[in-house]
Amino acid sequence: MRFQILGPVRVWHGTTNVKLGPPKQLAVLALLLAHTGHPVPLHHIVDGLWHEDPPATAVNVVHRHVAALRKLLEPDLLSGPSSRRLVRDSGGYRLEVAPDELDLLQFRSLREDARHSAQQGDHVKAVELLVEALDLWRGPAASNIPFDVRALPAFATVDAEHVLAVKEAARYAPLATTALTERVLVTLRQAASDHPLDEALQAQLIELLAAAGRQAEALETYQVVRARIADEIGLDPSPELQQAQRSALKRVPASASDSTDPTTSASLLRPAQLPKALGAFTGRQAELERLDQLVPADDAPAQAVVISGMAGVGKTTLAVHWANRLTDRFPDGQLYVDLRGFHLTEAALSGAEALRALLDAFGIPVSQIPSGFQAQVSLYRRLLSGRRILIVLDNARDSEQVRPVLPAPPGCLSVVTSRHQLQGLMAVEGAHAVTLSLLRHSEAIALLSGRLGRARVAREAHAAAEIVRLSGRLPLALAIVCARAALNPGYPLAAIADELRESHGSLDAFIGEPPLADARLAFSWSYRALTPEAARLFRLLALHPGPHCSVAAAASLTATRIRSVRIHLAELVRAHLLFENEPGIFTSHSLLRAYARELVGDLETPQATRTATTRVLDHYLHSAHSAEAVLAPHRERITLRRPVAHTLPERFPDQRAAAAWFDRNRPVLLAAVMQDGRHGDGTFSWQLAAVLELYLDRNGRWQQQRTVQSTAITAARREGDLLGQAHGHRALGFALSRLDHWEGAREHLERALHLFKELNDPHGQARVHRYGAFVANRHGRHDDALNHYAQALDLYRSAEYRNGEAGVHNEVGWTYLLLHQYEMAAEECSRSLAIHVQSGDENGQAAAWDSLGCIYLEQGHHDRALTSLQRALALYRKIQDAYLEADTLTHIADTHLASGRTDGAVRAWSQALAILEAIDHPDAEGVRDKLLKSG
C-alpha cells in the first residue's frame, strides 16, 4: 500500500487508486498522515474539522469516518479493534505506515541522508538526494482537503519542510553539476513564486541564477523582489537580498568570457518543455503501438511523425502523452512549440518564428542568434547534432511551416500535429502518418469511466452510451461533459443525456459535420449552466483582442465593476470555459472562442457588440496612453477623446509599473492594432500604434514596429484620416531607418512631412525633421542633419514648445560631436540641460548629461566625463528607463577604458549587457563584443 500527502491526499492498493470518501473523511486521513506514527487526540480532530462550532454528533461522526477508513485501508478487516493500521491510542487515533509507504517519510529520510552527505563534503550527492526528495512533492501538503482544515498548523509545518529542503538544495547546488543546478532552479523558482516575501529564499534564487550564468535574470529578479517588498510592506530589501544583488553584479556572464560560439553555452542546457500529460488518458492503444515502432535508434536517421485529424479529436493529447512516455529515450531534451496553425484570432507562427522559439529554448542570447534565416537553421542543427532530442510541433498549418525545423541529425524525433494531412512532409521528408479518427465506443466509455468512476458509469450504462453517441465520440466534447458531471456527483447521467438530446441540433454552424456539432452542444450545455452575468462575459470575451485578458480589461469589456467581474471570471474557470494560467490573466481554447463568437452574433445586438468592442479598445488605448505618459511625461503625444462610459483604463504609480504593463500586454496591444486595422474604422489602430511607438523603439522591437505602423497606415488611408497617416508614415520611416532600410525610411518620412504640413501640425513636422536628422547623421551627412534640426527648432519655437527645443539642442550638440566640433557641441548640450532643468524634465536632463559626458570623453577630460555620465546614470535609474540606463553604462565603460581602468569598463559593460539581455534588445550584441575584446 502507498500513501501520498505531499500534494493531494491519495492511497493506492497496488496500482488501484482507493476512493477515500467525503471531504471530512479525507481530512481525517490527512491529519493522521501528517502525524503518522503519533496519536492524534480526538478533540484535536474535532477542532480541526469544525473549529469552534462542532455539532453535537461530532465525535460520532469522527468514529464513523475512522471506521470507514479502516475498511478502505484494510478491506479484509473483520472488526475495528483488530486494525493494525488505524489504532486507538491516548484518547485518539494513530495511523501506522512503513517508511517506504508514505511519501512524507521518504522525503524526510532523503533529506536526512542529504544532510549527512553534505557534512561529509559530498555536495553533489546531497543535491541529488534533495532533488529526489523534492520530486516527491505534487503541490502543497493535503491540497485536496477543505481549505479551513488545511490551514491547521500540522499542514503548515509539512509545507515549511518543503521550503527548507529547497533552501538546502539551493545552498549546495553551486557545488554540484550544471544539470543538477538546472533542476534545483526549477523548484527554487516555483518556491520563490509561492513565497514572494521570503527574502532569504529570494536571495538564494538570485545567487543561484547568477552562479548558473544568468546574471540578467538574477538582476531582474532582484528588481522585482525589491519593488514587491516596497509596495507590500514598505521596507527596503534585507542585507541578505542586497548582498545577493552585489554578488550577481560582480559576475560576468560566461558567454562574455568563454566563447562566442552559442552552442558552447547552450550545450549545458537541457530543455524540458513538454506539457504535463493528461492523468486520465485512455484508449488509442493501436495508435500508441504504431508510434512506438517509429522511435529511431541512437544512430538511426532522424524521424518525423505527423499526427493528423479533425479538431478536438485529441491530437495534442496523444502527442503529449506519447512524448512524456519517451523522455527517458531522449535524455538530451524535449522541445515543444504551439505553431498556432488554426488559431482563430492569432496569426500562425512562420517557419522563422518557430525556429526562433526553438533556439530560445536552448537559452541562446538574442545577441548570439544570427540574423539570416539559413544561418539560424544551421545553428539549430548544430545544437541538435550528437544529441537525442524530441521535438513536438503542435497545431501545424502546412508542410512549409514545419519543414525548416525538422531535425537532420541522427537519433532525433519530431512529432507534428495538424488538422491537415501534411502530405508534403510525407512526400519530401519521408514523414510517417498517424491519422486519428473518433474514439471507438469502448474507448469513449472508458474515458467516461476514468473520469466519473466505473461504478457510476456501470449503474447507468444506457445513459452513458447515449452521452457517447450525442457527443459524437469526440474527446473534447466528452471531457467537457465529464467535467460538469464530476462537479455534480449526485446528478444522474440520464439527466445529462436528456439535456444533450434536447439541445441536439440547436446550433447549425457545422451542419453536415456531426462530431463538431456535438462538441459545440457540449459547450452549449456548460454555457447554459452559467449565471446570466458569467454567460454574458463568456460571450463578450470573443470580442477581446489577443491571447489573454486581464481582470481590468474584462471589466471594461462588460461595463462591470472589478469586484463583480472577478466573481464571473472565477465561475468561468470552474466551468472549464476559461483558464487562469497566471494570477489575474485569463485565456480560452480557440474552439471555445469560436463558440462564444457565434453566441455574440446570435444573442447580442450589433449596437451592443460595437459598444463592447469600443470599450475594450478604449481600455487598452487609454491604458497605453497613461503608461506612455508615465514613462515619458514631457514627450509630445497625441490627444485622445474621452473613453466611452464604463471603461476602466489602468493607471500606473511609476515607470516600473508602466513598463511592466507594456511588457505583459504587448501581444494584446499588437493584436488590437491588427483587429481594428482590419475590421474596425481604423482610428484605434493608428492611435494605439502611435502610442506604442516609443515603447517598441526603445525595446528594439523594430520588426513589430514595422508591422503595426504599416497596418495603421492602411487603416487610416482607408478612412481618409490624414493625421493617422502622418503619424504612421513618420513612425514607420524611423523604424525602417533602425532596420537600415534607408530608401523606404526616406520615402515614408517625406510623406509624413508633407501630411503634417498639410495639417499645419508643427509638433509633427518637427519630430519628422528630427528623424530625418537621425538618418542623415547615420549616413555621415551632418550638414543635412543640422539643416533638419534648424527647421525643427523653428517649428518648436513657433509652437512655444520648450521641451522640444531642448531636445533639438541636445541632438544638435551630438551632431557637432560627430563633426569633432567639441566646443559647439558642449554649448548646445549645456543649453539643452538648462531648459530641461527649468522644466523639470529628468529624462531630458539625463540625455543632456550623457551627451556632455561623451563630449568630454572625446576631449580627453575623463574625470569630467565620468562625473557627467554618472549624473545621467543616476537620473535614468531614478526614472527607471532601462534601455537608456544601459546606453549610459556603455559610455561609462568607454570612459573607463580610455583612462586605462579596464576593470571599471568590464563592470559597466557587464551591467549594461545584463539590462539589454533582460529586455531582449539587439544592442546587446555590440556590448558583448566589447566585453569579449576587453579580455
VEXNULUM-721249 format. One record per residue (C-alpha): residue in three letters; x, y, z. Coordinates in steps of 0.001 Angstrom, whole numbers, plus 500000, padded with zeros to 6 digits. Example, Ala and Ser with C-alpha at 12.3 -4.5 7.8 and 13.67 -1.06 7.14 Angstrom:
REM residues 2
ALA512300495500507800
SER513670498940507140
***
This chain:
REM residues 935
MET500000500000500000
ARG501194503524499201
PHE500134506813500827
GLN500591510347499470
ILE500232513619501387
LEU502794515778499558
GLY500161517220497247
PRO496644515745497046
VAL495975513022499633
ARG495891509684497806
VAL496130505987498648
TRP496909503056496371
HIS496324499328496862
GLY498943498051494451
THR498114500017491280
THR494484500720492270
ASN493669504253493387
VAL491496503989496526
LYS488405506241496640
LEU488745507936500011
GLY485201509160500569
PRO483690512536501503
PRO485775515658502281
LYS485731515364506101
GLN486717511698505941
LEU489574512664503639
ALA490551515388506113
VAL490686512858508980
LEU493080510714506969
ALA495188513784506124
LEU495514514698509819
LEU496583511155510675
LEU499134511103507842
ALA500586514456508920
HIS501121512981512401
THR501970509489511170
GLY503231507212513929
HIS501923509584516612
PRO498447509684518212
VAL496077512495517276
PRO493707513233520166
LEU490043513011519326
HIS489383516583520431
HIS492109517790518029
ILE490374516014515144
VAL487016517528516121
ASP488532521018516440
GLY490283520624513102
LEU487127519579511252
TRP484650522012512795
HIS486798524603514600
GLU484746526470517189
ASP481312525200516168
PRO481232521374516211
PRO477831519663516058
ALA476639517576518992
THR477307514456516924
ALA480890515452516045
VAL482569512654517992
ASN480262510025516478
VAL480919511413513011
VAL484681511080513564
HIS484238507482514748
ARG482230506698511595
HIS484899508244509377
VAL487575506208511161
ALA485559503010510714
ALA485118503746507016
LEU488830504434506621
ARG489693501150508297
LYS487581499297505748
LEU489277501162502895
LEU492800500636504223
GLU492248497048505384
PRO489398495595503304
ASP489855492124504869
LEU489477493509508398
LEU486637491876510372
SER486434494189513374
GLY487730497628514294
PRO489867496803517369
SER491947494328515382
SER493167497003512986
ARG496914497086512572
ARG496985500399510722
LEU494452502728512337
VAL494578502073516068
ARG493185503729519200
ASP495883505491521210
SER495909508072524026
GLY492310509175523601
GLY492607509446519840
TYR493866507573516809
ARG497257506693515370
LEU497998505667511778
GLU500847503208511302
VAL502645503187507939
ALA506031501822506948
PRO508767504318505948
ASP508568503217502296
GLU504763503530502182
LEU504352507277502820
ASP505924509955500669
LEU506363512275503672
LEU508534509722505465
GLN510520509059502282
PHE511027512814501886
ARG512312513167505436
SER514637510194505065
LEU516123511526501816
ARG516588514956503371
GLU518407513449506342
ASP520643511432504009
ALA521387514626502072
ARG522362516424505260
HIS524717513564506146
SER526310513644502657
ALA526845517395502892
GLN528542517011506274
GLN530942514531504664
GLY531690517029501869
ASP529795515203499099
HIS527667518115497919
VAL526802516542494561
LYS525286513552496358
ALA523482515915498736
VAL521870517776495848
GLU520929514518494111
LEU519175513310497268
LEU517418516631497807
VAL516236516747494184
GLU514895513216494616
ALA513140514314497811
LEU511630517406496222
ASP510406515379493238
LEU508036513619495649
TRP506009516819496044
ARG502929517256493853
GLY501738520514495410
PRO501008521869498913
ALA500512519214501571
ALA496984517726501543
SER495949520167498835
ASN492612518406498168
ILE491148518664501681
PRO488825521545502709
PHE490639524867502906
ASP489776525558506555
VAL491245522199507612
ARG494373522675505514
ALA495004525906507405
LEU495857523878510533
PRO499463524122511821
ALA500142520446511070
PHE499975521051507323
ALA501797524387507508
THR504636522544509259
VAL504862519980506482
ASP504829522752503836
ALA507625524513505736
GLU509751521358505411
HIS509478521707501647
VAL510761525292501736
LEU513671524299503996
ALA514599521480501613
VAL514532523899498682
LYS516844526259500564
GLU519221523404501375
ALA519293522328497722
ALA519944525916496621
ARG522807526199499158
TYR524627523154497777
ALA523671523494494079
PRO526560525800493033
LEU528914522996494068
ALA527050520368492003
THR526800519687488286
THR525123522059485832
ALA522309519586485180
LEU521554519319488897
THR521701523097489250
GLU519122523459486488
ARG516793521030488258
VAL517171522897491530
LEU516442526180489750
VAL513092524883488520
THR511975524055492068
LEU513568527177493534
ARG511727529447491079
GLN508401527852491997
ALA509075528105495721
ALA510096531762495357
SER506878532422493456
ASP504826530703496172
HIS506607532651498964
PRO507243536090497444
LEU508107537789500768
ASP510602535164501975
GLU513690537312501446
ALA516129534514502240
LEU514525532345499577
GLN514547535193497051
ALA518217535891497828
GLN519101532245497175
LEU517256532377493839
ILE519224535481492803
GLU522539533940493871
LEU521887530619492136
LEU520759532335488921
ALA523965534351488897
ALA526048531274489683
ALA524380529497486755
GLY525450532279484395
ARG522059534003484264
GLN523121537373485557
ALA520455539316483686
GLU517668537192485106
ALA519215537418488579
LEU519314541213488466
GLU515796541426487058
THR514582539125489851
TYR516178541413492435
GLN514392544449490990
VAL511036542645491034
VAL511531541464494625
ARG512680544891495772
ALA509595546522494253
ARG507273543931495777
ILE508742544373499255
ALA508484548149498988
ASP504897548028497697
GLU503540545407500099
ILE505366546039503380
GLY507056549401502793
LEU510596548273503624
ASP513966548259501897
PRO515467544912500877
SER517178542973503643
PRO521006542934503847
GLU520853539342502588
LEU518998540422499433
GLN521301543379498859
GLN524331541109499186
ALA522796538728496639
GLN522434541618494192
ARG526031542719494739
SER527232539181494116
ALA525228539000490891
LEU526618542319489677
LYS530184541072490156
ARG529666538078487901
VAL530466538355484193
PRO528219536076482108
ALA530109533017480994
SER529269533751477380
ALA531106537058477695
SER534393535415478556
ASP534360531812477463
SER533340531604473802
THR531486533360471029
ASP530045530063469837
PRO526418529966471070
THR526383526189471008
THR529019526202473756
SER526863527929476349
ALA523738526110475232
SER525400522703475363
LEU524941522637479135
LEU521203523324478922
ARG518634520564478709
PRO515263521906477555
ALA512256520164479108
GLN509245521918477620
LEU506682519135477297
PRO503281519980478776
LYS502135517678481541
ALA500457514521480237
LEU496762514044480964
GLY496386511841484037
ALA493141510236482824
PHE494386509316479343
THR492524506304477911
GLY492390504395474654
ARG494438504931471487
GLN496309501691472122
ALA496653500851468420
GLU497986504312467629
LEU500470504137470527
GLU501783500779469327
ARG502201502217465825
LEU504010505273467204
ASP506345503189469374
GLN507577501417466243
LEU508700504752464767
VAL511126505788467539
PRO514614505943465992
ALA517627504180467467
ASP520582506274468669
ASP522407506178465349
ALA519355505863463071
PRO518246508721460787
ALA516019511370462326
GLN512309510586462126
ALA509237512765461703
VAL505727511651462641
VAL502580513541461629
ILE499535513005463866
SER496574514409461969
GLY492823514501462433
MET489853516772462971
ALA489572519494465610
GLY489002518177469107
VAL489899514592468263
GLY492806514516470708
LYS495884515029468538
THR497727517142471077
THR496646514918473970
LEU498016511837472234
ALA501229513568471134
VAL501953514925474616
HIS501062511614476300
TRP503341509664473980
ALA506146512219474206
ASN506083512088478007
ARG506460508303477818
LEU509603508775475715
THR511536511253477860
ASP513983508600479085
ARG514805507693475484
PHE515592511321474648
PRO517769512346477597
ASP519209515451475949
GLY515942517372475950
GLN512367517738474809
LEU511087520785472923
TYR507504521950472434
VAL506129524714470196
ASP502480525645469534
LEU502553526705465871
ARG499018528196466081
GLY498233526912462604
PHE494483527088463113
HIS494189529745465784
LEU491094531829465201
THR492490535185466325
GLU496278534966466300
ALA498467534585463265
ALA500158531251462724
LEU503854531131463514
SER506020531297460432
GLY508805528794459990
ALA511233531521461060
GLU509254532288464216
ALA509021528606465108
LEU512761528254464608
ARG513410531248466858
ALA511208529719469581
LEU513244526522469436
LEU516536528428469636
ASP515221530358472638
ALA514552527045474403
PHE518297526372474439
GLY518930529699476182
ILE520740531254473225
PRO521061535011473931
VAL519489537176471241
SER522861538747470528
GLN524305535362469515
ILE521486534381467150
PRO522421535204463536
SER520032537440461618
GLY519816535307458483
PHE517230532531458364
GLN519536529918456855
ALA522212530766459406
GLN519631530201462153
VAL518735526833460619
SER522409525908460632
LEU522754526948464281
TYR519670524906465221
ARG521015521772463568
ARG524397522226465205
LEU522613522408468558
LEU520911519077467838
SER523977517378466454
GLY525147514493468618
ARG522095514704470858
ARG518926512724471386
ILE516243515425471213
LEU512458515040470970
ILE510570517914469288
VAL506766518328469447
LEU505428520787466843
ASP501787521261467732
ASN498957522581465540
ALA500809522979462240
ARG499119524772459360
ASP501018523246456435
SER504235521494455488
GLU506178524672454768
GLN505580525911458299
VAL507261522796459694
ARG509969521789457234
PRO512660524298458356
VAL512615522994461932
LEU512668519260461254
PRO515912517909462745
ALA518525516395460461
PRO520944514808462976
PRO520520511075463662
GLY518633509911466716
CYS516197512848466915
LEU512420512611466615
SER509842515216465527
VAL506155514817466370
VAL503876517116464353
THR500152517551464939
SER497816519131462397
ARG494256519222461148
HIS495742518718457684
GLN497439515569456466
LEU500672517411455546
GLN501268515213452535
GLY504220517400451563
LEU506147516236454629
MET505434512637453731
ALA506443513037450087
VAL509562515171450561
GLU510743514451454112
GLY509583510847454403
ALA507416511616457435
HIS505208508857458834
ALA501457509448459127
VAL499225508523462052
THR495639509632461433
LEU493273509857464394
SER489609509091463981
LEU486877509404466592
LEU487164507290469703
ARG485739503814469437
HIS482642503324471550
SER484520501213474103
GLU487268503858474365
ALA484688506607474892
ILE483025504567477661
ALA486478504016479199
LEU487047507780479108
LEU483768508335480998
SER484667505606483500
GLY488128507035484126
ARG486754510480484906
LEU483423509680486554
GLY484171506312488159
ARG483442502824486877
ALA480588502242489335
ARG478707505370488292
VAL479005504572484588
ALA478105500893485112
ARG474980501851487073
GLU473727503948484159
ALA475221502116481221
HIS472426503089478835
ALA472706506783479717
ALA476492506621479373
ALA476140505105475896
GLU473694507878474960
ILE476140510556476157
VAL478837508985474000
ARG476511508986470980
LEU475289512556471468
SER478861513783471981
GLY479879512213468706
ARG482654510225470460
LEU484751513393470269
PRO487230513540473180
LEU486910517293473701
ALA483125517111473947
LEU483266514139476312
ALA485816515883478520
ILE483595518930478967
VAL480551516798479801
CYS482622514790482281
ALA483899517936483985
ARG480367519117484649
ALA479158515684485752
ALA482127515242488090
LEU481299518519489847
ASN477770517172490459
PRO478265513538491527
GLY474615513217492526
TYR473361514306489107
PRO472033511272487157
LEU473792510542483877
ALA470340510056482366
ALA469550513711483063
ILE472778514750481366
ALA471873512626478346
ASP468389514182478285
GLU469827517712478225
LEU472231516833475424
ARG469375515224473492
GLU467060518209473937
SER469687520662472679
HIS470871518472469810
GLY470701520356466505
SER470057523767468073
LEU473320525109466638
ASP473800524950462894
ALA477307526291462207
PHE478722522836461446
ILE475872521312459511
GLY476985518057457905
GLU479786517503460432
PRO478033515892463414
PRO481144515395465579
LEU481942519097465567
ALA478283519945466051
ASP478136517638469022
ALA481272519200470512
ARG479554522545470360
LEU476491521014472015
ALA478733520194474947
PHE479875523838475021
SER476203524859474966
TRP475423522597477891
SER478216524100480002
TYR477265527603478889
ARG473598527240479882
ALA474642526269483419
LEU476279529675483917
THR474734532604485730
PRO473466535278483307
GLU476365537591484191
ALA479037534941483612
ALA477323533863480379
ARG477436537442479073
LEU481112537718479982
PHE481826534444478160
ARG480131535771475016
LEU481810539165475045
LEU485290537716475581
ALA485077536675471930
LEU485475540385471096
HIS488685540735473134
PRO491899541045471090
GLY494995538976471731
PRO495864535784473589
HIS494931536756477160
CYS492663539066479117
SER493171540789482467
VAL490545541423485123
ALA490507545160484357
ALA490077544558480624
ALA487204542144481284
ALA485568544789483491
SER485805547371480704
LEU484580544902478100
THR481435544110480077
ALA480947547511481782
THR481146545708485134
ARG482848546578488404
ILE486167544901489122
ARG484871543052492170
SER481905541633490252
VAL483863540613487189
ARG486304538649489359
ILE483381536522490531
HIS482213535915486960
LEU485727535044485793
ALA486102532550488634
GLU482816530935487601
LEU484050530505484031
VAL487303528973485281
ARG485406526485487401
ALA483295525523484405
HIS486470524971482326
LEU485310527625479875
LEU488257529833480793
PHE491766529141482086
GLU493788531203484563
ASN497360530379483578
GLU498770533025485910
PRO497068535105488594
GLY494653537577487057
ILE495421536614483443
PHE492844534514481582
THR492920532559478317
SER490465530403476415
HIS490616527498473988
SER490245528505470342
LEU487132526330469885
LEU485511527933472905
ARG486251531362471454
ALA484654530265468193
TYR481567529173470064
ALA481486532433472033
ARG481829534399468805
GLU478760532655467416
LEU476841533429470599
VAL477705537108470191
GLY476162537028466729
ASP473066535210467962
LEU472410536982471265
GLU473995540440471162
THR472656543293469059
PRO475050544906466572
GLN474978548076468689
ALA475870546156471878
THR478707544404470052
ARG480104547685468740
THR479847549332472156
ALA481607546444473931
THR484356546405471292
THR484793550161471695
ARG485040549802475483
VAL487767547152475363
LEU489750549024472690
ASP489324552231474674
HIS490590550338477716
TYR493844549399476003
LEU494281552706474164
HIS493822554890477246
SER495795552487479469
ALA498679552565476995
HIS498409556354476732
SER498647556617480541
ALA501601554219480633
GLU503428556244477982
ALA502756559469479910
VAL504395557920482989
LEU507379556620481019
ALA507979559877479106
PRO505963562672480788
HIS507470565543478771
ARG507294563970475311
GLU504716565289472852
ARG501845562833472364
ILE498546562555470570
THR495346563849472129
LEU492612561261472718
ARG488881561727473102
ARG487450560667476435
PRO486830556931476772
VAL483250555763476409
ALA481188555282479544
HIS482051552380481903
THR485567551943480516
LEU488136551424483269
PRO491614552322481931
GLU494504551327484151
ARG496653553856485981
PHE500309553453486920
PRO502116554692490035
ASP505596554735488499
GLN507733553883485487
ARG508305550304486637
ALA504578549560486700
ALA504052551236483325
ALA506879549322481662
ALA505723546035483194
TRP502218546639481868
PHE503570547234478364
ASP505712544089478578
ARG502832541914479789
ASN500238543266477353
ARG502386543722474249
PRO500790540741472403
VAL497310542059473218
LEU498166545612472139
LEU499611544410468850
ALA496525542254468269
ALA494286545259468999
VAL496089547302466345
MET495620544490463835
GLN491984543825464799
ASP490833547425464459
GLY493046547992461431
ARG491428545107459568
HIS487868545096460894
GLY487226548461462580
ASP487197552052461439
GLY490973552314461881
THR491019555120464455
PHE492030552891467340
SER494590551212465102
TRP496611554292464239
GLN496213555931467649
LEU497359552824469511
ALA500221552392467034
ALA501266555986467723
VAL501177555414471483
LEU503219552218471116
GLU505922553868469004
LEU508267554904471818
TYR507930551624473742
LEU508583549457470689
ASP511523551619469589
ARG513233551731472985
ASN512929547960473366
GLY514368547209469924
ARG511099545714468594
TRP511611547275465198
GLN510078544498463113
GLN506906544670465216
GLN507005548450464838
ARG507134547990461109
THR504117545684461136
VAL501855547771463376
GLN502669551064461678
SER502038549553458234
THR498656548312459449
ALA497882551704460950
ILE498721553499457702
THR496485551164455684
ALA493595551646458097
ALA493987555435458219
ARG494212555622454434
ARG491053553534454085
GLU489183556018456264
GLY490801559110454736
ASP492365560040458103
LEU495323562301457250
LEU496536562651460834
GLY496629558893461284
GLN498523558503458018
ALA501016561170459064
HIS501792559527462395
GLY502051556106460783
HIS504406557212457998
ARG506634559049460481
ALA506951556085462848
LEU507366553591460016
GLY510075555709458431
PHE512042555788461677
ALA511586552039462200
LEU512885551349458692
SER515925553502459426
ARG516580551360462516
LEU516481548327460219
ASP518848550010457698
HIS516135550185455004
TRP517178553672454024
GLU515192554226450840
GLY511934553171452473
ALA512746555309455504
ARG513285558385453314
GLU510046557867451383
HIS507896557468454486
LEU509475560413456303
GLU508945562636453260
ARG505306561550453066
ALA504858562217456792
LEU506356565699456481
HIS504023566528453577
LEU500974565398455563
PHE501929567237458765
LYS502453570405456693
GLU499022569952455120
LEU497581569552458627
ASN499562572592459890
ASP500955570481462760
PRO504288571994463906
HIS504955569287466509
GLY504520566573463906
GLN506738568356461395
ALA509440568946463994
ARG509569565282465015
VAL509865564262461331
HIS512808566647460909
ARG514472565133463977
TYR514044561656462499
GLY515381562934459178
ALA518420564313461008
PHE518990560911462600
VAL519024559298459138
ALA521356561979457789
ASN523798561533460657
ARG523788557760460137
HIS524953558418456547
GLY527570560971457577
ARG525593563889456076
HIS525975566052459154
ASP525257569349457387
ASP521923567941456212
ALA521241566863459774
LEU521922570378461087
ASN519554571781458454
HIS516806569401459663
TYR517451570429463261
ALA517281574133462382
GLN513838573638460864
ALA512706571559463852
LEU513916574293466218
ASP511965576977464342
LEU508822574842464435
TYR509077574192468175
ARG509668577896468847
SER506624578828466805
ALA504612576374468885
GLU506258577582472116
TYR507261574020472995
ARG510370574493475131
ASN510996570809475806
GLY511076570183472071
GLU513615572966471666
ALA515729571457474439
GLY515652568028472788
VAL516798569529469490
HIS519655571420471178
ASN520951568160472635
GLU520727566401469263
VAL522462569325467553
GLY525188569002470175
TRP525549565327469334
THR525857566204465656
TYR528668568683466434
LEU530288565889468429
LEU530244563741465294
LEU531854566674463457
HIS534554566889466209
GLN533484570460466961
TYR533520569882470701
GLU533131573438471987
MET529975573989469945
ALA528739570552470943
ALA529168571334474652
GLU527465574707474222
GLU524372573155472593
CYS524095570359475151
SER524518572781478058
ARG521726574915476603
SER519557571790476425
LEU520373570906480017
ALA519416574364481295
ILE515991574249479624
HIS515305570736480891
VAL516261571707484431
GLN513915574663484235
SER511010572476483031
GLY511782569587485402
ASP512256567078482582
GLU514551564491484188
ASN514670562347481065
GLY515878565327479050
GLN518404566243481742
ALA519768562702481676
ALA520112562803477890
ALA521990566104478053
TRP524355564897480806
ASP525015561747478766
SER525885563820475684
LEU528132566103477708
GLY529916563079479129
CYS530588561761475633
ILE531886565168474543
TYR534287565359477496
LEU535425561821476715
GLU536349562803473177
GLN538208565832474549
GLY540189563573476886
HIS538634565023480074
HIS537967561609481565
ASP537131562600485142
ARG534772565297483945
ALA533189562808481529
LEU532598560276484318
THR531015562928486518
SER528549563859483767
LEU527798560273482867
GLN527244559302486498
ARG524680562107486738
ALA522938560763483647
LEU523018557243485069
ALA521514558343488377
LEU518670560101486581
TYR517931557172484277
ARG517854554852487272
LYS515569557245489113
ILE513059557324486258
GLN513722553604485582
ASP514482553890481881
ALA516269550566481488
TYR517459550933477886
LEU518953554402478301
GLU520500553310481613
ALA522284550578479667
ASP523276553059476949
THR524868555372479516
LEU526643552429481157
THR528326551658477830
HIS529542555263477665
ILE530872554966481227
ALA532664551776480213
ASP534199553533477195
THR535430556289479505
HIS536985553837481959
LEU538712552060479091
ALA540074555312477664
SER541537556200481054
GLY543162552772481443
ARG540696551405484030
THR539832548117482344
ASP538171546638485448
GLY535778549558485651
ALA534972549197481959
VAL534208545492482355
ARG531927546190485307
ALA529954548833483422
TRP529688546756480242
SER528551543758482283
GLN525803545798483918
ALA524728547166480546
LEU524709543712478998
ALA522569542332481814
ILE519965545044481222
LEU519955544681477438
GLU519634540918477630
ALA516811541262480142
ILE514797543373477675
ASP515952541288474702
HIS517458544319472916
PRO519572543970469740
ASP522198546369471133
ALA523330543573473468
GLU525431542130470649
GLY527658545205470436
VAL528192545316474186
ARG529026541633474250
ASP531644542167471555
LYS533276544901473650
LEU533398542616476670
LEU534991539845474649
LYS537623542179473204
SER538427543504476685
GLY539909540128477542
***
